[in-house]
Structures are given as C-alpha cells and as structure tokens.
Amino acid sequence: MRAPVSLSISLICVLAAVGALATAGAATPTAADDRSTSLRDDALPAVEKSGQETTEATEPTTNVTVRRTDEGTVAYDLRVTDRPESGRLWVVLRGPATLVSSPGFDRVPGSGATRLVSTAPPGSEAAVTVAVSANAASAKETVAADGWTFGRVPFVEIQWAQDGSIERSWPLTERRTPDAGAAALFGDRYAVVGEYEVTRRATPNGRIDLVVPSGGMGEAQAERVADSLARASRDLDVGDRGDDALAFAAPGSARWGGESVPARDEFWVNAGSRLDDAEAVWLHEYVHTRQSFALAENMTWFREASAEYYAASLAREQGLIDRAAMDRHLDGAPSTATLTDPDSWGSDAVPQRKGGRALAVLDQRIREQTYGHRSLEAVVRRLNRHDGVVTYAVFAQTVAEVTGEPDDDWLDRHVNGSAPVTAQYGPDARPLGAALLTGLGSGETTGVGIDGEAFAPLRGAGVAFFAIATGLSVVAGIPLYGALRRLKRREGHGREREQRLERSMRSP
C-alpha cells in the first residue's frame, strides 16, 4: 500500500509545474483573425505645415472662406494678398476638388495636378474658388445631410518666387481650434461644414476633440468614445505625446472603417463603429496618431500591424472586450507571407493579420526575456525617436537592444522570413497539451488549443520549468520508490519467518 506514495509525490510535482505554467500563460495574448477595413495611411500624400521656411514680412496673406450650397457641395474661396513684388505666384490644386473660378490666373499645361499661374500685377488681390461635391465618386467618405457636409479638405498649395527660390504655404492645413459655434471645422485633411458638436477631453498628453455632425452620434455614445480615446492616450506608453488629436465621427452612411493622418494626429471613424468590439476601429485609428516614425518599404507592414495589435490590447485593458474576444480577433490561419516583402503578401490584410499576430508574440517574448520589465512599447517608443527612416535592420537592432538578446533569430524566421505565426504562436509558445503531443518543440502547431485561460499559450521559461520540475520529480521518485520496495520485501520476509515458526510449533 505504500508503493503508490512515490508516484503520488511525482504526480504532485508535475501538477505543480503545470499550475505554474498555467498562471504564467494566462497573461499571454493569442492571435485572432483580423477583420479591419481601415485604409493604409502610408499611401496618403504628405502634407507640410505652412510658413515654415518663410518670413512673415514676405509671405503672402491668405484668407479662406468656407460655404455650403443647398446641394451639400462645399466651396472654398481663397483670396491672396500681399503679393510678392516679383509678381510670380502659383496655386496648385490636388485631391477631390473642382476648380470653379480663378480670375487673374492661367492654367499651366502639362502638369498632373491643376497648376495655375497668376497673371495679375503685383500688389493686387488673387482669388481662387474650388468646390468638393457631396456626390464625388472618388470621395467615398463624403456625406451630406440637410444641415451639414462631411468630407475631405482639398489640397491647395500657394507657391511664390523669393530670392531665387520657390517658397510654399498650405492655407487649408492650418488647423482651427474646434468651436461648435463656427460655421465650419476643418483640420488638415477632413472637414465638417454646417451643424456639428464637439466633445473634448483634456489629457496630460494633449487635448482630444471628437467632432460629430449634428445627429451623427448620440451624446452618450460620443462621451463614451471620448473617454475611451482619453484613456488610450494615458495608457499607450509609446512616446509621441503632447500634440492635440482631432477625431471625426463620420456618419453611418459613409464607407465602413476609418482613416488617419499620423503626421497630423487626425482621423475619422464611421460613427456606427462599436466600442465593445474586438476590431476596435476607434482605438486603431487613434494608435496611428501616435506613430511618428517614417518606414522603409520593408517595414510598411509595421504601421497597420502595431495599430491592430494595440487597438485590441487597449480595448481589453479598458474592459470593452474580454480575453477570448481579443484572442479570436488576433487569431487566424497560418500565413507564409514574408512581412518585409510586400510582393509576397497576396492580400493587403497581411500586415493586420500576420503582422498583428507577430507583434502579439513579440510583445510576450520581450516581457519574458526581460522578466516583465519591458514590452513592445519600449520598441515602438524608440522607433518614434529614431532619427531617419526605420528599416528592418533598425527594427531588429532595436528589439535586440530592448531584450538584450542579439542572437535571437525569431524575427528573421517569422518577420523577415516565411515561417507562419499560428493561433498558438508556434513552437515558442504552445499550450501544454500541444507541446507534449509534438515532442515539446518541432514545427508549428495547427492552431488547435486547449480551452480555458488556465492553458493559455506557454513559452520559453515556462516550458523549461515544466521539464525541470518533471525531471526532478522522476529523480526524486526513483530512489524513494526503491526504498519503499526494499522495506516491503523485508516486511514480507519477516511475515514468512513468523509463519514457518508457527507451523513448526504446531507440528507433532
């Protein structure tokens, strides 16, 4: 009856190892299928602030008036005064805009954009009117209602000759302070003309203004969205703080998803987007405003991948979704696309899907390698401070500096290579059952895990602890079991001698 004691002790050791592993793995995010429909912001043309390279005395003065027609079309009237003495002045138009009138200008032929050169004498006023139609086929986010129009701001650039060089300003990119009493509100890229409300949150990291066309979103929902964005501003520790963010709630009839301008901390999201959803479009587009890095071609995946991962992570931290919803969203079929090679993607969704899963894994690896002292946020923070274009080499070196493990080839295999990142994050982080069934280490898992958070993906030190604890239980159990067997044999021999003596005493 005593022989099973050592087996019980071994079993207790094994169960203790499993319990410790389950506790460590409970905080590990699993990957989920990405359904994000947000546009890639790196495809948008760059816009620079006006007046950065000119002096106030010589820069032309531009006055802009915005008005709305009965059909919902928005007209921008630009009047330029304080013309340069040289008289050489041009206006360049791009984007979803139509030239309505331009007295005193001639069109310059042979230019892809609409380029006008002034023919008026120096000192006179130059005027240009452009309009954005609410029915423009190229502007899918443009929406008009009885009392307002939401849409893109046309790109208008003023150029003039000064001291042998060409100076520039962009009169429509000078953001106005949101004021619900004004007739129009437009940022660098988006505008609402007509009736609208502003919900404001002041945070230590900069003000957040949520602009909602009248009736486009309920007041309670606007308050919840503003609160969520404000909390994300505080919780996302990746640097690039201090600038005000301008968010627009595009009416539900606009296309689904959203769009952002990271360089200008401005974005819009379809007003019908739910907060309690793993897709987390509001948070996804906000994360873009915290990305101040310039990316090389082999790192273009990182912009959408980091927004996708952090949006889901922030939503879970705020209690908007649970762990299971985040896991499902970051989960998905294994992909052999190479993230650093856009030609291998096959779909524009690869950065969100494989990229988001890869960053979820990388975040957990960094936490384990640094004993919880650092995370992926430390990498993004350094990339935001990087002076120059971020290449894959810069990214890999940054990760190595954060983890202190320069010889780790995980990135080369899963990011710069085609190794898939599956639902359970491959051989580096598999649930206990899958790891045992596949020999604790070879190849990727099939994505089939064990139910329950107690058996969340396990990796690295956790698997090592399990192996060591199991080995120790066996080593400790063998001699103990042997000693118990010897003791049992001695007891058996004693009982046998007693029986022989008893028989001899009974015999005649």
MOLINQUI-V8939 format. One record per residue. N is the residue number from 1. PHI is phi in whole degrees, -180 to 180 (* if undefined). D_LAST is the distance of its C-alpha to the last C-alpha in Angstrom with 1 decimal. Layout:
BEGIN
N | PHI | D_LAST
N | PHI | D_LAST
END
This chain:
BEGIN
1 | * | 37.1
2 | -91 | 38.9
3 | -57 | 40.1
4 | -66 | 43.1
5 | -60 | 44.4
6 | -65 | 46.2
7 | -63 | 47.6
8 | -65 | 49.0
9 | -63 | 50.6
10 | -61 | 52.2
11 | -62 | 53.5
12 | -62 | 54.9
13 | -61 | 56.8
14 | -64 | 58.2
15 | -64 | 59.3
16 | -64 | 60.9
17 | -65 | 62.9
18 | -61 | 64.0
19 | -62 | 65.0
20 | -65 | 67.1
21 | -63 | 68.7
22 | -62 | 69.5
23 | -65 | 71.2
24 | -68 | 73.3
25 | -77 | 74.3
26 | -64 | 75.4
27 | -95 | 78.8
28 | -88 | 79.4
29 | -74 | 82.1
30 | -99 | 81.6
31 | -89 | 84.5
32 | -141 | 86.4
33 | -70 | 89.0
34 | -92 | 92.5
35 | -119 | 95.1
36 | -67 | 97.8
37 | -119 | 101.3
38 | -69 | 103.1
39 | -77 | 105.8
40 | -76 | 105.5
41 | -74 | 107.8
42 | -72 | 108.2
43 | -85 | 110.4
44 | -80 | 113.0
45 | -66 | 116.1
46 | -75 | 116.2
47 | -128 | 118.5
48 | -108 | 119.9
49 | -70 | 121.3
50 | -83 | 125.0
51 | 74 | 127.2
52 | -77 | 124.7
53 | -116 | 127.2
54 | -127 | 130.5
55 | -97 | 132.5
56 | -64 | 133.5
57 | -72 | 137.2
58 | -110 | 137.3
59 | -76 | 134.6
60 | -60 | 136.1
61 | -94 | 135.4
62 | -118 | 133.7
63 | -112 | 133.7
64 | -117 | 131.4
65 | -121 | 131.8
66 | -115 | 129.3
67 | -140 | 130.2
68 | -123 | 128.7
69 | -86 | 130.6
70 | -64 | 130.2
71 | -84 | 128.2
72 | 95 | 125.7
73 | -68 | 127.0
74 | -106 | 127.0
75 | -111 | 130.0
76 | -114 | 130.1
77 | -100 | 133.6
78 | -112 | 133.9
79 | -123 | 137.1
80 | -109 | 137.4
81 | -123 | 139.9
82 | 54 | 140.8
83 | -63 | 141.1
84 | -66 | 141.2
85 | -62 | 144.7
86 | -67 | 144.0
87 | 79 | 143.7
88 | -88 | 140.8
89 | -146 | 138.1
90 | -130 | 135.6
91 | -126 | 133.2
92 | -116 | 130.1
93 | -117 | 128.2
94 | -140 | 124.8
95 | 91 | 122.2
96 | -77 | 122.6
97 | -138 | 126.2
98 | -118 | 129.6
99 | -74 | 132.8
100 | -94 | 135.2
101 | -154 | 138.2
102 | -157 | 139.1
103 | -63 | 142.8
104 | 87 | 144.0
105 | -125 | 141.2
106 | -117 | 141.1
107 | -80 | 138.0
108 | -89 | 137.0
109 | -75 | 136.3
110 | 77 | 133.5
111 | -116 | 130.9
112 | -64 | 127.5
113 | -89 | 127.7
114 | -79 | 130.8
115 | -120 | 132.9
116 | -116 | 136.1
117 | -116 | 138.7
118 | -74 | 141.2
119 | -112 | 144.9
120 | -79 | 146.1
121 | -70 | 148.0
122 | -58 | 146.2
123 | 90 | 146.1
124 | -88 | 145.9
125 | -89 | 143.0
126 | -109 | 140.7
127 | -134 | 138.9
128 | -139 | 136.1
129 | -122 | 134.4
130 | -124 | 131.2
131 | -135 | 129.1
132 | -115 | 125.6
133 | -80 | 125.3
134 | -69 | 122.6
135 | -106 | 122.4
136 | -63 | 122.1
137 | -66 | 119.8
138 | -84 | 118.6
139 | -114 | 117.5
140 | -70 | 114.5
141 | -94 | 113.8
142 | -78 | 117.3
143 | -138 | 117.4
144 | -122 | 120.4
145 | -126 | 120.5
146 | -62 | 123.3
147 | -114 | 123.3
148 | -161 | 121.8
149 | -137 | 121.0
150 | -113 | 118.1
151 | -179 | 118.2
152 | -81 | 118.7
153 | -88 | 121.3
154 | -66 | 123.6
155 | -87 | 123.7
156 | -125 | 127.2
157 | -122 | 128.1
158 | -101 | 131.3
159 | -125 | 132.5
160 | -152 | 135.6
161 | -87 | 137.1
162 | -152 | 137.2
163 | 52 | 138.0
164 | 80 | 137.5
165 | -129 | 134.0
166 | -101 | 132.7
167 | -100 | 131.2
168 | -140 | 129.1
169 | -148 | 128.0
170 | -128 | 126.0
171 | -64 | 127.5
172 | -92 | 124.9
173 | -102 | 121.9
174 | -85 | 122.8
175 | -63 | 120.3
176 | -89 | 121.7
177 | -67 | 119.8
178 | -56 | 118.4
179 | -141 | 120.5
180 | -63 | 120.1
181 | -87 | 123.8
182 | -78 | 125.0
183 | -74 | 126.3
184 | -152 | 123.9
185 | -134 | 121.0
186 | -138 | 120.3
187 | -96 | 118.2
188 | -74 | 118.2
189 | -131 | 117.1
190 | -128 | 116.9
191 | -149 | 119.1
192 | -122 | 119.5
193 | -117 | 123.1
194 | 122 | 123.7
195 | -88 | 121.4
196 | -159 | 118.1
197 | -124 | 115.8
198 | -123 | 114.2
199 | -108 | 110.8
200 | -115 | 110.4
201 | -132 | 107.5
202 | -95 | 108.1
203 | -123 | 105.2
204 | -62 | 104.9
205 | -104 | 105.1
206 | 121 | 108.3
207 | -78 | 109.7
208 | -120 | 108.5
209 | -113 | 111.1
210 | -103 | 110.0
211 | -103 | 113.1
212 | -125 | 112.9
213 | -56 | 115.8
214 | -53 | 116.7
215 | 81 | 114.1
216 | -75 | 112.1
217 | -158 | 109.0
218 | -66 | 108.1
219 | -61 | 108.5
220 | -63 | 104.8
221 | -66 | 103.7
222 | -62 | 106.2
223 | -64 | 104.8
224 | -66 | 101.2
225 | -64 | 102.3
226 | -61 | 104.2
227 | -63 | 101.3
228 | -64 | 99.0
229 | -65 | 101.4
230 | -65 | 101.8
231 | -67 | 98.1
232 | -61 | 97.8
233 | -59 | 100.6
234 | -78 | 98.5
235 | -82 | 95.1
236 | -84 | 96.1
237 | -95 | 96.2
238 | -122 | 97.9
239 | 78 | 101.2
240 | 52 | 104.6
241 | -109 | 105.2
242 | 106 | 108.3
243 | -94 | 110.3
244 | -73 | 111.1
245 | -109 | 109.6
246 | -118 | 111.6
247 | -117 | 109.6
248 | -115 | 111.2
249 | -94 | 109.7
250 | -73 | 111.1
251 | -55 | 111.6
252 | -59 | 109.1
253 | -79 | 111.5
254 | -71 | 111.4
255 | -61 | 109.1
256 | -75 | 105.5
257 | 104 | 104.0
258 | -174 | 106.0
259 | -159 | 107.8
260 | -140 | 108.2
261 | -125 | 110.5
262 | -55 | 108.2
263 | -68 | 111.2
264 | -119 | 112.8
265 | 53 | 109.8
266 | -140 | 110.9
267 | -161 | 109.2
268 | -133 | 109.2
269 | -140 | 106.4
270 | -58 | 106.7
271 | -61 | 106.7
272 | -81 | 104.3
273 | -68 | 101.5
274 | -83 | 98.6
275 | -78 | 97.1
276 | -86 | 93.6
277 | -139 | 93.3
278 | -66 | 91.5
279 | -66 | 94.6
280 | 49 | 96.2
281 | -62 | 99.7
282 | -58 | 101.2
283 | -74 | 98.9
284 | -57 | 99.2
285 | -69 | 102.9
286 | -65 | 102.8
287 | -57 | 100.5
288 | -58 | 103.2
289 | -70 | 105.6
290 | -102 | 103.2
291 | -112 | 103.5
292 | -103 | 106.3
293 | -84 | 105.2
294 | -102 | 107.1
295 | -108 | 104.9
296 | -74 | 105.3
297 | -59 | 104.9
298 | -79 | 101.3
299 | -126 | 100.4
300 | -61 | 102.3
301 | -61 | 98.9
302 | -70 | 98.0
303 | -64 | 100.6
304 | -75 | 99.2
305 | -63 | 95.5
306 | -70 | 95.6
307 | -66 | 97.5
308 | -66 | 95.0
309 | -67 | 91.9
310 | -71 | 93.3
311 | -62 | 94.7
312 | -66 | 91.3
313 | -65 | 89.7
314 | -65 | 92.3
315 | -61 | 92.0
316 | -70 | 88.3
317 | -61 | 88.8
318 | -83 | 91.3
319 | 77 | 88.9
320 | -76 | 91.2
321 | -135 | 88.4
322 | -100 | 84.6
323 | -59 | 82.5
324 | -62 | 81.8
325 | -65 | 85.5
326 | -65 | 86.2
327 | -60 | 83.4
328 | -64 | 84.8
329 | -69 | 88.3
330 | -87 | 87.5
331 | -81 | 85.1
332 | 164 | 86.3
333 | -68 | 85.8
334 | -59 | 85.5
335 | -123 | 88.9
336 | -97 | 89.6
337 | -67 | 93.1
338 | -93 | 94.0
339 | -60 | 95.2
340 | -80 | 97.6
341 | -122 | 99.2
342 | -57 | 101.1
343 | -67 | 101.8
344 | -94 | 98.1
345 | -68 | 97.7
346 | 80 | 98.8
347 | -155 | 99.2
348 | -69 | 100.8
349 | -84 | 97.7
350 | -57 | 95.6
351 | -57 | 96.4
352 | -71 | 95.1
353 | -81 | 92.1
354 | -68 | 90.6
355 | -63 | 92.6
356 | -63 | 91.3
357 | -65 | 87.7
358 | -61 | 88.1
359 | -72 | 89.4
360 | -63 | 86.6
361 | -66 | 84.1
362 | -61 | 86.2
363 | -59 | 86.4
364 | -67 | 82.6
365 | -62 | 82.3
366 | -63 | 84.8
367 | -62 | 83.0
368 | -71 | 79.6
369 | -70 | 81.2
370 | -109 | 82.9
371 | 55 | 80.1
372 | 82 | 82.2
373 | -81 | 85.2
374 | -136 | 87.5
375 | -147 | 88.0
376 | -60 | 90.4
377 | -58 | 93.0
378 | -65 | 93.4
379 | -68 | 94.3
380 | -63 | 96.8
381 | -61 | 98.3
382 | -70 | 99.0
383 | -65 | 100.4
384 | -63 | 102.8
385 | -91 | 104.0
386 | -64 | 104.2
387 | -92 | 107.8
388 | 127 | 108.4
389 | -79 | 107.0
390 | -85 | 103.2
391 | -100 | 101.9
392 | -62 | 98.4
393 | -61 | 98.2
394 | -64 | 99.3
395 | -61 | 96.7
396 | -62 | 93.8
397 | -65 | 94.9
398 | -64 | 95.0
399 | -62 | 91.5
400 | -62 | 90.3
401 | -67 | 92.1
402 | -72 | 90.5
403 | -87 | 86.9
404 | 76 | 87.2
405 | -124 | 85.6
406 | -70 | 88.4
407 | -95 | 86.1
408 | -72 | 84.8
409 | -99 | 85.9
410 | -60 | 85.1
411 | -63 | 88.8
412 | -63 | 89.7
413 | -79 | 87.2
414 | -101 | 87.7
415 | -109 | 91.3
416 | -91 | 93.1
417 | -131 | 90.9
418 | -99 | 89.9
419 | -60 | 86.2
420 | -73 | 85.6
421 | -111 | 84.5
422 | -90 | 82.3
423 | -58 | 81.2
424 | -103 | 78.3
425 | 68 | 80.4
426 | 73 | 78.8
427 | -67 | 76.1
428 | -83 | 77.1
429 | -159 | 76.2
430 | -116 | 73.8
431 | -64 | 71.4
432 | -54 | 67.8
433 | -61 | 66.7
434 | -66 | 69.7
435 | -63 | 69.1
436 | -67 | 65.4
437 | -67 | 66.3
438 | -106 | 68.9
439 | 79 | 67.0
440 | 55 | 68.5
441 | 154 | 71.9
442 | -98 | 73.7
443 | 76 | 76.7
444 | -86 | 78.1
445 | -82 | 76.3
446 | -87 | 77.4
447 | 91 | 78.4
448 | -93 | 75.4
449 | -110 | 73.8
450 | -98 | 71.1
451 | -64 | 72.4
452 | 99 | 72.7
453 | -67 | 74.2
454 | -63 | 70.7
455 | -116 | 70.7
456 | -67 | 74.3
457 | -54 | 75.2
458 | -121 | 73.4
459 | -151 | 74.7
460 | 53 | 74.5
461 | -61 | 72.7
462 | -63 | 70.7
463 | -65 | 69.2
464 | -61 | 68.6
465 | -61 | 66.8
466 | -60 | 64.6
467 | -64 | 63.7
468 | -64 | 62.9
469 | -62 | 60.8
470 | -65 | 58.8
471 | -62 | 58.3
472 | -62 | 57.2
473 | -65 | 54.7
474 | -69 | 53.2
475 | -60 | 53.2
476 | -72 | 51.6
477 | -77 | 49.1
478 | -63 | 47.6
479 | -63 | 46.2
480 | -63 | 45.0
481 | -65 | 43.2
482 | -64 | 41.7
483 | -63 | 40.5
484 | -64 | 38.9
485 | -67 | 37.1
486 | -63 | 35.7
487 | -62 | 34.5
488 | -66 | 32.8
489 | -65 | 31.0
490 | -61 | 29.8
491 | -62 | 28.5
492 | -66 | 26.7
493 | -63 | 25.1
494 | -64 | 24.0
495 | -65 | 22.5
496 | -66 | 20.6
497 | -64 | 19.2
498 | -61 | 18.1
499 | -67 | 16.4
500 | -65 | 14.4
501 | -63 | 13.4
502 | -66 | 12.4
503 | -68 | 10.2
504 | -67 | 8.5
505 | -73 | 8.0
506 | -84 | 6.5
507 | -74 | 3.9
508 | -73 | 0.0
END
